[in-house]
Amino acid sequence: MAEAVNIYIDASQVAEVASHMAQVLSPENFEAMMKRTFMDTGRQVKSFVGLTVPQDYAVTPGYAMSKVQSPRPFGLGCLIPIKAIRGKVGNEYSASGGKGVVIAVITRGGRSRFPNPLPARHGGHAPFMLGGKGMTRGNHGLFQLVGLAVPQMPANRSYGKFMQKIADYTMERLQHNFEQMF
């Protein structure tokens, strides 16, 4: 199985409001409300990834959302695992080129040219196009070139928009769950 990167959502985003709510509720009710809030937010992260990542990267919302797994409770917060599988050039990322040249579209409005030859850790041979896919030779045959993995995307260009959506939604759910307690 591929390695996963975790996004952690914690109470620091809503600490001031939550502290006022803790004074009104019993400890058991407060903990249940916070857990419900963070699990609601964790389930919503999949759609946030689908909305924010394709604005900056040349991937479909479905591809980005398919890598987000179910949230897991963690203290007064939750972890959202994201599969760290790198997208293939020619499948997830469009590519063009010829012998010795592969140009992939990984970011919106940008084009990335793979070096000729590739570094030794990537085979050390020239990249080329074969059947619409970016390829290179290695010690054990042909390999398809890869671009960024989805976990890198919300952590790079989309980070500000992504974290703002999470913070706004967490606050919205916290207020909703607090109102539902009464």
ABEGO torsion letter per residue (X at the ends): XBBBBBBBBBAAAAAAAAAAAAAABBAAAAAAAAAAAAAAAAAAAAAAAAAAAAAABBBBAAAAAAABBBBBBBEBBBBBBBBBBBBBBGBABBBBEBBGBBBBBABBGBBBBBBOBBBAAAGGBBBBBBGGBBBBBBAAEBBBBBBBBAAAAAABAAAAAAAAAAAAAAAAAAAAAAAAAX
